[in-house]
Amino acid sequence: MIYLGKPVRRAAKIEAALDGDEVGISGEIRSALPDRVANLFRCDTTKNCYLVKGLRYNDVIQAETGDQLDKSASAGRNLALVGSSSVRDEPRPRWSA
């Protein structure tokens, strides 16, 4: 298979700008992500993309789970995410899939 077009060129430019242990995405991709996952990425004007360093599989799963709990709670269910903001300052587990 071969893919052609502007999105492919954009992805190649983002990939070329990245350093080790970075994930870069376009604004279009970021806007399609759940809010908590999208918020992991910050705009990097020098690399012209949204960027996160050191992203691991568990980081995304934790963000998705939190987003689902937020949506459930706002729908009237009595769900709570156990923990505190200080937990975010602790080192995150580094698992790989």
All heavy atoms as an XYZ file, in Angstrom:
740
protein
N       0.837     -1.183      0.000
C       0.000      0.000      0.000
C       0.877      1.239      0.000
O       1.962      1.237      0.557
C      -0.873      0.053      1.246
C      -2.093     -0.766      1.182
S      -3.087     -0.379      2.629
C      -4.195     -1.719      2.533
N       0.343      2.270     -0.577
C       1.022      3.554     -0.561
C      -0.030      4.641     -0.339
O      -1.138      4.562     -0.853
C       1.806      3.802     -1.866
C       2.631      5.074     -1.747
C       0.889      3.825     -3.064
C       3.658      5.233     -2.844
N       0.316      5.603      0.487
C      -0.573      6.723      0.770
C       0.081      7.997      0.275
O       1.276      8.210      0.473
C      -0.849      6.834      2.275
C      -1.622      5.663      2.813
C      -0.961      4.584      3.382
C      -3.002      5.636      2.739
C      -1.668      3.497      3.871
C      -3.720      4.553      3.225
C      -3.047      3.494      3.791
O      -3.748      2.429      4.279
N      -0.713      8.841     -0.330
C      -0.228     10.114     -0.856
C      -1.138     11.232     -0.378
O      -2.300     11.009     -0.081
C      -0.214     10.092     -2.390
C       0.609      8.982     -3.045
C       0.352      8.945     -4.527
C       2.080      9.180     -2.750
N      -0.612     12.431     -0.341
C      -1.445     13.578     -0.018
C      -0.852     14.439      1.076
O       0.188     14.139      1.657
N      -1.544     15.535      1.351
C      -1.070     16.507      2.337
C      -0.942     15.925      3.742
O       0.032     16.229      4.428
C      -1.984     17.729      2.342
C      -1.849     18.573      1.102
C      -2.769     19.780      1.147
C      -2.654     20.570     -0.148
N      -3.532     21.740     -0.121
N      -1.893     15.097      4.205
C      -1.725     14.542      5.554
C      -0.453     13.696      5.701
O       0.195     13.712      6.743
C      -2.971     13.680      5.756
C      -3.995     14.287      4.847
C      -3.205     14.757      3.651
N      -0.074     12.998      4.646
C       1.131     12.178      4.696
C       2.374     13.070      4.770
O       3.287     12.809      5.564
C       1.209     11.240      3.474
C       2.505     10.451      3.467
C       0.010     10.298      3.453
N       2.392     14.129      3.981
C       3.524     15.062      4.036
C       3.607     15.723      5.401
O       4.693     15.920      5.951
C       3.396     16.124      2.942
C       3.729     15.607      1.563
C       3.825     16.747      0.594
N       2.639     17.599      0.710
C       1.913     18.021     -0.310
N       2.253     17.736     -1.532
N       0.855     18.776     -0.115
N       2.462     16.094      5.964
C       2.426     16.720      7.291
C       2.981     15.767      8.346
O       3.785     16.151      9.195
C       0.980     17.114      7.630
C       0.773     17.665      9.016
C       1.107     19.144      9.053
N       0.743     19.672     10.353
C       1.639     20.057     11.254
N       2.917     20.033     10.977
N       1.256     20.512     12.413
N       2.575     14.503      8.288
C       3.074     13.510      9.242
C       4.584     13.329      9.103
O       5.302     13.213     10.101
C       2.355     12.183      9.043
N       5.079     13.325      7.871
C       6.522     13.176      7.643
C       7.294     14.367      8.202
O       8.372     14.193      8.783
C       6.797     13.012      6.154
N       6.745     15.567      8.064
C       7.406     16.759      8.612
C       7.450     16.706     10.134
O       8.462     17.053     10.746
C       6.695     18.029      8.145
C       6.961     18.382      6.709
C       6.235     19.659      6.331
C       6.466     20.004      4.870
N       5.769     21.234      4.477
N       6.354     16.291     10.731
C       6.313     16.180     12.192
C       7.332     15.146     12.650
O       8.122     15.386     13.564
C       4.895     15.826     12.685
C       3.945     17.006     12.477
C       4.920     15.404     14.159
C       2.486     16.688     12.751
N       7.335     13.995     11.999
C       8.264     12.929     12.375
C       9.719     13.386     12.262
O      10.540     13.101     13.134
C       8.033     11.707     11.499
C       8.903     10.530     11.877
C       8.646      9.317     11.002
O       7.976      9.424      9.977
O       9.154      8.247     11.363
N      10.045     14.108     11.215
C      11.417     14.579     11.010
C      11.844     15.585     12.080
O      13.028     15.687     12.397
C      11.558     15.195      9.622
N      10.896     16.317     12.653
C      11.218     17.343     13.646
C      11.391     16.791     15.052
O      11.939     17.463     15.921
C      10.115     18.411     13.656
N      10.957     15.572     15.286
C      10.952     15.012     16.632
C      12.323     14.524     17.072
O      13.113     14.041     16.270
C       9.959     13.851     16.719
C       8.498     14.190     16.446
C       7.657     12.931     16.497
C       7.976     15.239     17.405
N      12.565     14.676     18.375
C      13.745     14.116     19.004
C      13.349     12.776     19.623
O      12.175     12.416     19.634
C      14.275     15.054     20.093
C      14.725     16.393     19.518
O      15.263     16.399     18.399
O      14.530     17.419     20.194
N      14.307     12.082     20.183
C      14.000     10.816     20.828
C      12.994     10.969     21.948
O      12.955     11.989     22.634
N      12.167      9.970     22.133
C      11.176      9.910     23.210
C      10.114     11.005     23.118
O       9.601     11.463     24.123
C      11.866      9.927     24.573
C      11.050      9.210     25.642
O      10.210      8.363     25.276
O      11.227      9.509     26.823
N       9.797     11.459     21.899
C       8.745     12.449     21.688
C       7.673     11.874     20.768
O       7.962     11.065     19.892
C       9.302     13.713     21.034
C      10.235     14.496     21.903
C      10.777     15.732     21.214
O      10.865     15.764     19.974
O      11.126     16.673     21.937
N       6.449     12.309     21.002
C       5.337     11.984     20.121
C       4.749     13.305     19.658
O       4.428     14.167     20.475
C       4.252     11.146     20.833
C       3.059     10.897     19.923
C       4.840      9.835     21.342
N       4.620     13.476     18.358
C       4.058     14.698     17.795
C       2.826     14.394     16.965
O       2.781     13.376     16.267
N       1.835     15.255     17.075
C       0.600     15.095     16.306
C       0.162     16.448     15.767
O       0.550     17.495     16.277
C      -0.541     14.473     17.156
C      -0.849     15.344     18.377
C      -0.204     13.045     17.556
C      -2.043     14.886     19.183
N      -0.673     16.405     14.757
C      -1.218     17.642     14.198
C      -2.400     18.118     15.035
O      -2.946     17.379     15.862
C      -1.684     17.394     12.756
O      -2.810     16.524     12.749
N      -2.810     19.330     14.798
C      -3.974     19.878     15.487
C      -5.249     19.115     15.176
O      -6.123     18.965     16.032
N      -5.351     18.610     13.945
C      -6.531     17.839     13.550
C      -6.638     16.545     14.360
O      -7.716     16.175     14.817
C      -6.499     17.515     12.055
C      -6.638     18.727     11.157
C      -5.315     19.477     10.951
O      -4.240     18.992     11.388
O      -5.359     20.574     10.376
N      -5.515     15.888     14.545
C      -5.509     14.655     15.340
C      -5.817     14.980     16.799
O      -6.622     14.304     17.438
C      -4.156     13.918     15.231
C      -3.893     13.468     13.799
C      -4.081     12.749     16.204
C      -4.868     12.450     13.264
N      -5.199     16.027     17.319
C      -5.432     16.409     18.719
C      -6.898     16.702     18.974
O      -7.451     16.308     19.995
C      -4.573     17.613     19.100
C      -4.649     17.972     20.576
C      -3.714     19.136     20.900
N      -3.726     19.438     22.314
C      -4.555     20.300     22.889
N      -5.457     20.934     22.180
N      -4.487     20.529     24.185
N      -7.548     17.379     18.049
C      -8.961     17.728     18.249
C      -9.876     16.506     18.205
O     -10.995     16.559     18.704
C      -9.406     18.771     17.222
O      -9.381     18.219     15.926
N      -9.403     15.399     17.628
C     -10.197     14.175     17.564
C     -10.038     13.302     18.811
O     -10.795     12.355     18.999
C      -9.811     13.372     16.323
N      -9.071     13.627     19.663
C      -8.804     12.829     20.862
C      -9.728     13.225     22.001
O     -10.198     14.361     22.066
C      -7.353     13.036     21.309
C      -6.273     12.540     20.366
C      -4.897     12.986     20.871
C      -6.331     11.033     20.224
N      -9.979     12.288     22.948
C     -10.706     12.671     24.166
C      -9.937     13.782     24.882
O      -8.707     13.841     24.803
C     -10.705     11.380     24.996
C     -10.436     10.282     24.035
C      -9.612     10.877     22.932
N     -10.640     14.656     25.580
C     -10.033     15.835     26.192
C      -8.807     15.527     27.043
O      -7.783     16.178     26.914
C     -11.053     16.596     27.036
C     -12.094     17.298     26.189
O     -11.842     17.495     24.984
O     -13.157     17.644     26.734
N      -8.902     14.553     27.933
C      -7.768     14.277     28.832
C      -6.558     13.748     28.077
O      -5.433     14.014     28.459
C      -8.160     13.301     29.920
C      -8.978     13.950     31.003
C      -9.067     13.024     32.177
N      -9.896     13.616     33.205
C      -9.726     13.394     34.493
N      -8.776     12.590     34.902
N     -10.510     13.960     35.369
N      -6.774     13.002     27.006
C      -5.656     12.528     26.192
C      -5.085     13.696     25.404
O      -3.872     13.899     25.347
C      -6.080     11.374     25.265
C      -4.926     10.939     24.372
C      -6.605     10.195     26.077
N      -5.951     14.505     24.814
C      -5.497     15.676     24.049
C      -4.696     16.623     24.932
O      -3.707     17.213     24.477
C      -6.696     16.399     23.440
N      -5.069     16.750     26.194
C      -4.378     17.667     27.107
C      -2.977     17.202     27.490
O      -2.216     17.970     28.085
C      -5.222     17.911     28.352
C      -6.452     18.737     28.047
O      -6.498     19.465     27.062
N      -7.466     18.605     28.880
N      -2.630     15.972     27.156
C      -1.257     15.513     27.372
C      -0.294     16.205     26.409
O       0.890     16.321     26.678
C      -1.156     13.994     27.170
C      -1.938     13.116     28.137
C      -1.879     11.654     27.673
C      -1.412     13.253     29.556
N      -0.814     16.677     25.272
C      -0.003     17.291     24.223
C      -0.023     18.806     24.354
O      -1.069     19.405     24.580
C      -0.546     16.898     22.841
C      -0.388     15.443     22.532
C      -1.311     14.514     22.977
C       0.696     14.997     21.796
C      -1.164     13.161     22.692
C       0.863     13.654     21.510
C      -0.076     12.733     21.957
N       1.129     19.424     24.182
C       1.273     20.886     24.229
C       1.771     21.386     22.882
O       2.573     20.729     22.221
C       2.267     21.309     25.317
C       1.844     20.899     26.703
C       0.703     21.763     27.192
N       0.271     21.319     28.509
C      -0.975     21.006     28.795
N      -1.916     21.102     27.886
N      -1.297     20.630     29.993
N       1.324     22.563     22.526
C       1.737     23.162     21.258
C       3.228     23.503     21.307
O       3.692     24.142     22.244
C       0.915     24.414     20.987
S       1.305     25.174     19.401
N       3.956     23.046     20.319
C       5.377     23.362     20.193
C       5.549     24.111     18.876
O       5.520     23.508     17.805
C       6.215     22.078     20.201
C       7.707     22.361     20.239
O       8.170     23.260     19.498
O       8.413     21.666     20.984
N       5.696     25.424     18.970
C       5.763     26.249     17.760
C       7.060     26.040     16.985
O       7.083     26.226     15.774
C       5.596     27.738     18.102
O       6.574     28.104     19.076
C       4.203     28.008     18.648
N       8.120     25.624     17.659
C       9.376     25.398     16.941
C       9.312     24.145     16.073
O       9.943     24.094     15.018
C      10.575     25.281     17.905
O      10.367     24.177     18.782
C      10.750     26.555     18.705
N       8.528     23.164     16.501
C       8.388     21.920     15.726
C       7.081     21.882     14.942
O       6.809     20.933     14.224
C       8.511     20.715     16.648
C       9.911     20.640     17.253
C      10.106     19.418     18.087
C      11.528     19.435     18.656
N      11.850     18.233     19.372
N       6.267     22.916     15.129
C       5.018     23.068     14.386
C       4.081     21.871     14.543
O       3.550     21.338     13.565
C       5.310     23.349     12.905
C       4.117     23.931     12.195
O       3.255     24.543     12.815
N       4.056     23.739     10.890
N       3.902     21.438     15.804
C       2.987     20.342     16.089
C       2.633     20.369     17.573
O       3.113     21.212     18.316
C       3.620     18.989     15.730
S       5.051     18.539     16.734
N       1.760     19.463     17.964
C       1.475     19.251     19.381
C       2.371     18.119     19.833
O       2.493     17.103     19.154
C       0.000     18.921     19.600
C      -0.871     20.138     19.435
C      -1.363     20.500     18.188
C      -1.188     20.934     20.523
C      -2.147     21.624     18.022
C      -1.967     22.068     20.378
C      -2.441     22.401     19.120
O      -3.210     23.521     18.981
N       3.008     18.290     20.987
C       4.100     17.422     21.388
C       3.950     16.962     22.823
O       3.470     17.702     23.680
C       5.408     18.203     21.242
C       6.708     17.531     21.566
C       7.055     16.511     20.501
C       7.802     18.580     21.650
N       4.365     15.745     23.074
C       4.503     15.226     24.437
C       5.796     14.423     24.483
O       6.147     13.738     23.531
C       3.286     14.374     24.868
C       3.139     13.132     24.027
C       3.366     14.007     26.342
N       6.520     14.581     25.579
C       7.772     13.839     25.767
C       7.543     12.736     26.788
O       6.862     12.932     27.779
C       8.872     14.768     26.261
C       9.294     15.797     25.258
C      10.413     16.666     25.776
C      10.776     17.705     24.724
N      11.948     18.467     25.079
N       8.135     11.585     26.539
C       8.076     10.488     27.497
C       6.716      9.837     27.637
O       6.434      9.247     28.672
N       5.884      9.918     26.629
C       4.542      9.338     26.697
C       4.637      7.821     26.700
O       5.345      7.230     25.888
C       3.702      9.805     25.504
C       2.251      9.326     25.479
C       1.473      9.972     26.616
C       1.612      9.650     24.150
N       3.913      7.204     27.615
C       3.870      5.753     27.716
C       2.428      5.279     27.589
O       1.489      6.037     27.801
C       4.448      5.285     29.056
C       5.898      5.685     29.276
C       6.817      4.939     28.309
N       8.206      5.266     28.535
C       8.914      6.100     27.772
N       8.375      6.705     26.744
N      10.176      6.341     28.038
N       2.289      4.028     27.274
C       0.972      3.412     27.093
C       0.070      3.670     28.299
O      -1.088      4.042     28.153
C       1.165      1.911     26.853
C      -0.110      1.131     26.711
C      -0.838      1.177     25.531
C      -0.585      0.350     27.763
C      -2.009      0.455     25.389
C      -1.750     -0.372     27.623
C      -2.456     -0.319     26.444
O      -3.620     -1.030     26.316
N       0.607      3.488     29.503
C      -0.194      3.686     30.715
C      -0.683      5.126     30.855
O      -1.755      5.362     31.404
C       0.602      3.307     31.957
C       0.552      1.836     32.221
O      -0.073      1.082     31.481
N       1.227      1.408     33.264
N       0.089      6.096     30.406
C      -0.322      7.492     30.485
C      -1.608      7.713     29.693
O      -2.522      8.410     30.139
C       0.767      8.421     29.945
C       2.076      8.302     30.716
O       2.035      7.976     31.921
O       3.125      8.520     30.098
N      -1.670      7.121     28.515
C      -2.852      7.267     27.665
C      -4.034      6.535     28.282
O      -5.151      7.072     28.337
C      -2.571      6.751     26.234
C      -3.825      6.805     25.381
C      -1.447      7.548     25.595
N      -3.822      5.320     28.764
C      -4.904      4.549     29.387
C      -5.448      5.280     30.608
O      -6.665      5.380     30.785
C      -4.423      3.128     29.769
C      -4.042      2.342     28.516
C      -5.464      2.383     30.587
C      -5.168      2.199     27.497
N      -4.576      5.817     31.446
C      -5.032      6.556     32.623
C      -5.834      7.791     32.216
O      -6.848      8.107     32.832
C      -3.851      6.959     33.495
C      -3.234      5.800     34.227
C      -1.954      6.171     34.953
O      -1.429      7.276     34.800
N      -1.431      5.252     35.744
N      -5.398      8.487     31.198
C      -6.117      9.673     30.733
C      -7.471      9.290     30.152
O      -8.474      9.944     30.424
C      -5.285     10.424     29.696
N      -7.520      8.217     29.361
C      -8.795      7.769     28.795
C      -9.753      7.333     29.887
O     -10.941      7.646     29.847
C      -8.573      6.609     27.822
C      -8.008      7.022     26.502
C      -7.814      5.843     25.564
O      -7.644      4.693     26.039
O      -7.837      6.079     24.353
N      -9.259      6.618     30.897
C     -10.099      6.160     31.997
C     -10.665      7.357     32.755
O     -11.848      7.396     33.065
C      -9.292      5.254     32.954
O      -8.791      4.151     32.207
C     -10.145      4.748     34.094
N      -9.829      8.342     33.020
C     -10.299      9.551     33.700
C     -11.343     10.281     32.889
O     -12.329     10.774     33.430
N     -11.168     10.331     31.569
C     -12.137     10.991     30.694
C     -13.471     10.256     30.725
O     -14.526     10.868     30.799
C     -11.587     11.062     29.266
C     -12.341     12.048     28.402
O     -12.507     13.205     28.834
O     -12.779     11.657     27.296
N     -13.434      8.929     30.720
C     -14.665      8.143     30.777
C     -15.371      8.347     32.111
O     -16.591      8.459     32.153
C     -14.355      6.665     30.553
C     -13.924      6.356     29.139
C     -13.326      4.973     28.985
O     -13.228      4.214     29.940
N     -12.920      4.652     27.780
N     -14.599      8.409     33.208
C     -15.210      8.644     34.518
C     -15.835     10.032     34.585
O     -16.912     10.202     35.136
C     -14.171      8.477     35.627
C     -13.705      7.042     35.889
C     -12.572      7.037     36.895
C     -14.851      6.183     36.364
N     -15.171     11.039     34.007
C     -15.732     12.387     33.979
C     -17.059     12.413     33.242
O     -18.023     13.019     33.686
C     -14.780     13.369     33.297
C     -13.595     13.734     34.176
O     -13.619     13.409     35.381
O     -12.647     14.336     33.646
N     -17.117     11.752     32.085
C     -18.347     11.725     31.294
C     -19.455     10.996     32.037
O     -20.609     11.419     32.016
C     -18.090     11.085     29.935
C     -17.285     11.963     29.010
C     -17.014     11.288     27.688
C     -16.137     12.190     26.830
N     -15.707     11.520     25.611
N     -19.120      9.891     32.712
C     -20.113      9.145     33.472
C     -20.637      9.964     34.637
O     -21.833      9.993     34.908
C     -19.512      7.838     33.992
O     -19.154      7.003     32.929
N     -19.745     10.658     35.320
C     -20.152     11.480     36.458
C     -21.036     12.633     36.004
O     -22.025     12.965     36.653
C     -18.924     12.005     37.205
N     -20.714     13.231     34.867
C     -21.527     14.339     34.382
C     -22.874     13.856     33.863
O     -23.807     14.628     33.743
C     -20.786     15.125     33.298
O     -20.626     14.334     32.137
N     -22.975     12.562     33.596
C     -24.246     11.998     33.141
C     -25.140     11.637     34.331
O     -26.219     11.095     34.155
C     -23.998     10.770     32.278
N     -24.692     11.926     35.539
C     -25.519     11.714     36.716
C     -25.166     10.483     37.525
O     -25.812     10.189     38.515
N     -24.159      9.751     37.132
C     -23.745      8.573     37.897
C     -22.835      9.019     39.032
O     -22.122     10.000     38.935
C     -23.009      7.588     36.993
C     -23.896      7.028     35.917
C     -23.168      5.952     35.164
N     -24.019      5.487     34.083
C     -23.578      5.124     32.906
N     -22.304      5.161     32.640
N     -24.410      4.699     31.984
N     -22.829      8.243     40.098
C     -21.997      8.564     41.253
C     -20.672      7.818     41.176
O     -20.436      6.864     41.897
C     -22.725      8.208     42.560
C     -23.912      9.095     42.785
O     -23.858     10.274     42.440
N     -24.975      8.558     43.341
N     -19.800      8.256     40.289
C     -18.474      7.666     40.157
C     -17.439      8.686     40.579
O     -17.611      9.879     40.384
C     -18.203      7.254     38.702
C     -19.101      6.165     38.129
C     -18.766      5.959     36.661
C     -18.930      4.869     38.889
N     -16.356      8.216     41.141
C     -15.293      9.130     41.557
C     -13.948      8.523     41.200
O     -13.772      7.313     41.274
C     -15.367      9.385     43.059
N     -13.026      9.364     40.839
C     -11.655      8.939     40.589
C     -10.899      9.075     41.897
O     -10.801     10.161     42.462
C     -11.026      9.812     39.506
C      -9.631      9.436     39.058
C      -9.639      8.021     38.477
C      -9.147     10.405     38.004
N     -10.395      7.959     42.419
C      -9.716      7.953     43.710
C      -8.289      8.446     43.511
O      -7.602      8.023     42.599
C      -9.718      6.538     44.315
C      -8.961      6.516     45.624
C     -11.144      6.053     44.507
N      -7.860      9.349     44.367
C      -6.505      9.867     44.289
C      -6.493     11.350     44.531
O      -7.508     11.962     44.826
N      -5.312     11.921     44.392
C      -5.182     13.356     44.564
C      -4.250     13.893     43.507
O      -3.575     13.151     42.811
C      -4.641     13.669     45.951
O      -3.296     13.254     46.035
N      -4.208     15.200     43.401
C      -3.341     15.814     42.393
C      -1.872     15.549     42.683
O      -1.054     15.595     41.786
C      -3.611     17.316     42.310
O      -3.338     17.923     43.554
N      -1.523     15.264     43.924
C      -0.125     15.003     44.241
C       0.368     13.704     43.606
O       1.559     13.525     43.409
C       0.083     14.952     45.751
O      -0.637     13.872     46.302
N      -0.556     12.798     43.276
C      -0.172     11.537     42.642
C       0.484     11.810     41.298
O       1.385     11.107     40.887
C      -1.415     10.627     42.477
C      -1.075      9.397     41.658
C      -1.952     10.241     43.835
N       0.074     12.851     40.607
C       0.611     13.168     39.292
C       2.094     13.541     39.348
O       2.781     13.444     38.361
C      -0.172     14.314     38.668
C      -1.585     13.940     38.348
C      -2.289     15.081     37.663
N      -3.707     14.805     37.633
C      -4.650     15.667     37.890
N      -4.352     16.898     38.190
N      -5.915     15.330     37.848
N       2.555     13.983     40.521
C       3.951     14.388     40.650
C       4.889     13.209     40.870
O       6.087     13.348     40.766
C       4.110     15.392     41.794
C       3.362     16.680     41.513
O       3.207     17.022     40.327
O       2.925     17.323     42.469
N       4.319     12.045     41.195
C       5.142     10.870     41.416
C       5.570     10.289     40.075
O       4.895     10.476     39.077
C       4.355      9.826     42.204
C       3.997     10.312     43.608
C       3.120      9.306     44.344
O       2.901      8.211     43.813
O       2.652      9.655     45.413
N       6.665      9.565     40.044
C       7.087      8.939     38.783
C       6.005      7.994     38.267
O       5.392      7.276     39.043
C       8.344      8.168     39.179
C       8.792      8.731     40.477
C       7.587      9.293     41.136
N       5.796      8.045     36.978
C       4.792      7.189     36.355
C       5.426      5.849     36.021
O       6.595      5.766     35.695
C       4.270      7.830     35.074
C       3.576      9.141     35.339
C       3.163      9.751     34.056
N       4.365     10.013     33.262
C       4.474     11.006     32.406
N       3.494     11.815     32.208
N       5.567     11.188     31.725
N       4.612      4.755     36.111
C       5.162      3.456     35.716
C       5.535      3.472     34.243
O       4.868      4.099     33.431
C       4.016      2.483     35.984
C       2.802      3.290     36.236
C       3.233      4.699     36.497
N       6.594      2.808     33.902
C       7.064      2.746     32.523
C       6.861      1.341     31.983
O       7.728      0.492     32.066
C       8.551      3.128     32.436
C       8.838      4.507     32.947
C       8.190      5.531     32.051
N       8.583      6.870     32.481
C       7.989      7.942     32.079
N       6.974      7.894     31.262
N       8.388      9.124     32.500
N       5.664      1.080     31.450
C       5.361     -0.207     30.844
C       5.404     -0.048     29.345
O       5.199      1.020     28.810
C       3.983     -0.675     31.234
C       3.792     -0.919     32.694
C       4.747     -0.892     33.669
C       2.579     -1.220     33.347
N       4.205     -1.155     34.887
C       2.855     -1.352     34.724
C       1.280     -1.387     32.926
C       1.894     -1.664     35.644
C       0.319     -1.693     33.863
C       0.621     -1.827     35.206
N       5.629     -1.112     28.679
C       5.565     -1.056     27.225
C       4.640     -2.163     26.744
O       4.541     -3.213     27.359
C       6.951     -1.202     26.608
O       7.521     -2.426     27.001
N       3.980     -1.884     25.657
C       3.045     -2.862     25.105
C       3.726     -3.668     24.024
O       4.633     -3.278     23.383
C       1.836     -2.149     24.528
